[in-house]
Amino acid sequence: MTRNVENLVGPAVACQILRIDQTDLLRGINDGIVPAYRIGEAVRFRPSELRHPALTGLADYYRTSDEHFAA
């Protein structure tokens, strides 16, 4: 039996993959949209989960949300 082992990445790489800033990354985690794993004090992410099509518009989602509440 073979196991698919995937290296976890930190917040900086997660932001690059999602093309968002750290504020939106934290919002996504808190909103339950971005899957994250706590290992001790560190928060890590699976790149394959971050590349899920449902997460591609995350930056636009938060920008639209912010504009709605600012109006």
PyRosetta script that sets phi, psi and omega in degrees:
from pyrosetta import init, pose_from_sequence

init()
pose = pose_from_sequence("MTRNVENLVGPAVACQILRIDQTDLLRGINDGIVPAYRIGEAVRFRPSELRHPALTGLADYYRTSDEHFAA")
pose.set_psi(1, 132.5)
pose.set_omega(1, 178.2)
pose.set_phi(2, -105.4)
pose.set_psi(2, 142.8)
pose.set_omega(2, 177.3)
pose.set_phi(3, -108.7)
pose.set_psi(3, 138.1)
pose.set_omega(3, 176.4)
pose.set_phi(4, -87.7)
pose.set_psi(4, 105.6)
pose.set_omega(4, -179.1)
pose.set_phi(5, -98.2)
pose.set_psi(5, 129.1)
pose.set_omega(5, -178.9)
pose.set_phi(6, -122.7)
pose.set_psi(6, 132.0)
pose.set_omega(6, 176.7)
pose.set_phi(7, -72.8)
pose.set_psi(7, 134.8)
pose.set_omega(7, 176.5)
pose.set_phi(8, -82.9)
pose.set_psi(8, 153.2)
pose.set_omega(8, -179.8)
pose.set_phi(9, -122.0)
pose.set_psi(9, 160.6)
pose.set_omega(9, 180.0)
pose.set_phi(10, -88.3)
pose.set_psi(10, -179.1)
pose.set_omega(10, -177.4)
pose.set_phi(11, -59.9)
pose.set_psi(11, -37.8)
pose.set_omega(11, -178.2)
pose.set_phi(12, -62.3)
pose.set_psi(12, -44.6)
pose.set_omega(12, 179.0)
pose.set_phi(13, -69.3)
pose.set_psi(13, -38.5)
pose.set_omega(13, 177.7)
pose.set_phi(14, -59.2)
pose.set_psi(14, -42.1)
pose.set_omega(14, 178.0)
pose.set_phi(15, -62.1)
pose.set_psi(15, -39.9)
pose.set_omega(15, 178.6)
pose.set_phi(16, -65.0)
pose.set_psi(16, -43.5)
pose.set_omega(16, -179.6)
pose.set_phi(17, -63.2)
pose.set_psi(17, -44.5)
pose.set_omega(17, -177.5)
pose.set_phi(18, -83.1)
pose.set_psi(18, -13.7)
pose.set_omega(18, -177.1)
pose.set_phi(19, 59.3)
pose.set_psi(19, 48.8)
pose.set_omega(19, 177.8)
pose.set_phi(20, -134.3)
pose.set_psi(20, 168.8)
pose.set_omega(20, 176.0)
pose.set_phi(21, -92.6)
pose.set_psi(21, 173.5)
pose.set_omega(21, -175.5)
pose.set_phi(22, -64.9)
pose.set_psi(22, -31.9)
pose.set_omega(22, 178.1)
pose.set_phi(23, -61.6)
pose.set_psi(23, -46.6)
pose.set_omega(23, 179.0)
pose.set_phi(24, -69.0)
pose.set_psi(24, -32.6)
pose.set_omega(24, 176.2)
pose.set_phi(25, -62.2)
pose.set_psi(25, -46.6)
pose.set_omega(25, 178.9)
pose.set_phi(26, -63.9)
pose.set_psi(26, -39.1)
pose.set_omega(26, 176.3)
pose.set_phi(27, -62.0)
pose.set_psi(27, -42.1)
pose.set_omega(27, 179.5)
pose.set_phi(28, -63.4)
pose.set_psi(28, -38.6)
pose.set_omega(28, 177.0)
pose.set_phi(29, -66.2)
pose.set_psi(29, -49.7)
pose.set_omega(29, -178.9)
pose.set_phi(30, -62.7)
pose.set_psi(30, -32.4)
pose.set_omega(30, 178.9)
pose.set_phi(31, -80.9)
pose.set_psi(31, -6.1)
pose.set_omega(31, -179.9)
pose.set_phi(32, 79.0)
pose.set_psi(32, 16.7)
pose.set_omega(32, -179.6)
pose.set_phi(33, -88.6)
pose.set_psi(33, -43.1)
pose.set_omega(33, -178.1)
pose.set_phi(34, -96.4)
pose.set_psi(34, 119.6)
pose.set_omega(34, 178.3)
pose.set_phi(35, -72.3)
pose.set_psi(35, 129.5)
pose.set_omega(35, -178.4)
pose.set_phi(36, -138.6)
pose.set_psi(36, 155.6)
pose.set_omega(36, -178.2)
pose.set_phi(37, -128.4)
pose.set_psi(37, 129.4)
pose.set_omega(37, 177.9)
pose.set_phi(38, -93.9)
pose.set_psi(38, 124.8)
pose.set_omega(38, 176.4)
pose.set_phi(39, -122.6)
pose.set_psi(39, 99.6)
pose.set_omega(39, -172.5)
pose.set_phi(40, 65.1)
pose.set_psi(40, -124.7)
pose.set_omega(40, 178.3)
pose.set_phi(41, -88.9)
pose.set_psi(41, -11.7)
pose.set_omega(41, -175.0)
pose.set_phi(42, -88.0)
pose.set_psi(42, 148.9)
pose.set_omega(42, 173.0)
pose.set_phi(43, -111.6)
pose.set_psi(43, 129.4)
pose.set_omega(43, -177.4)
pose.set_phi(44, -129.6)
pose.set_psi(44, 162.8)
pose.set_omega(44, -174.0)
pose.set_phi(45, -136.8)
pose.set_psi(45, 149.6)
pose.set_omega(45, 172.7)
pose.set_phi(46, -92.8)
pose.set_psi(46, 120.2)
pose.set_omega(46, -179.3)
pose.set_phi(47, -55.7)
pose.set_psi(47, -37.8)
pose.set_omega(47, -179.3)
pose.set_phi(48, -62.9)
pose.set_psi(48, -34.4)
pose.set_omega(48, 177.7)
pose.set_phi(49, -72.9)
pose.set_psi(49, -33.6)
pose.set_omega(49, 179.8)
pose.set_phi(50, -71.0)
pose.set_psi(50, -23.0)
pose.set_omega(50, -179.7)
pose.set_phi(51, -88.6)
pose.set_psi(51, 7.1)
pose.set_omega(51, 179.2)
pose.set_phi(52, -62.9)
pose.set_psi(52, 136.8)
pose.set_omega(52, -177.6)
pose.set_phi(53, -55.9)
pose.set_psi(53, -27.9)
pose.set_omega(53, -179.7)
pose.set_phi(54, -65.2)
pose.set_psi(54, -20.4)
pose.set_omega(54, -177.8)
pose.set_phi(55, -96.6)
pose.set_psi(55, -0.8)
pose.set_omega(55, -174.4)
pose.set_phi(56, -66.1)
pose.set_psi(56, -28.4)
pose.set_omega(56, -178.1)
pose.set_phi(57, -102.8)
pose.set_psi(57, 23.5)
pose.set_omega(57, -174.8)
pose.set_phi(58, -61.6)
pose.set_psi(58, -42.1)
pose.set_omega(58, 179.9)
pose.set_phi(59, -62.4)
pose.set_psi(59, -43.4)
pose.set_omega(59, 178.8)
pose.set_phi(60, -65.8)
pose.set_psi(60, -37.7)
pose.set_omega(60, 179.8)
pose.set_phi(61, -59.5)
pose.set_psi(61, -48.5)
pose.set_omega(61, -178.7)
pose.set_phi(62, -72.4)
pose.set_psi(62, -33.7)
pose.set_omega(62, 177.8)
pose.set_phi(63, -64.5)
pose.set_psi(63, -44.7)
pose.set_omega(63, 178.5)
pose.set_phi(64, -63.5)
pose.set_psi(64, -41.5)
pose.set_omega(64, 178.9)
pose.set_phi(65, -61.3)
pose.set_psi(65, -44.9)
pose.set_omega(65, 179.9)
pose.set_phi(66, -64.6)
pose.set_psi(66, -41.2)
pose.set_omega(66, -179.5)
pose.set_phi(67, -65.3)
pose.set_psi(67, -36.5)
pose.set_omega(67, -179.7)
pose.set_phi(68, -63.8)
pose.set_psi(68, -43.8)
pose.set_omega(68, -177.7)
pose.set_phi(69, -78.1)
pose.set_psi(69, -22.6)
pose.set_omega(69, 179.1)
pose.set_phi(70, -77.5)
pose.set_psi(70, -23.0)
pose.set_omega(70, -176.4)
pose.set_phi(71, -75.0)
pose.dump_pdb("model.pdb")
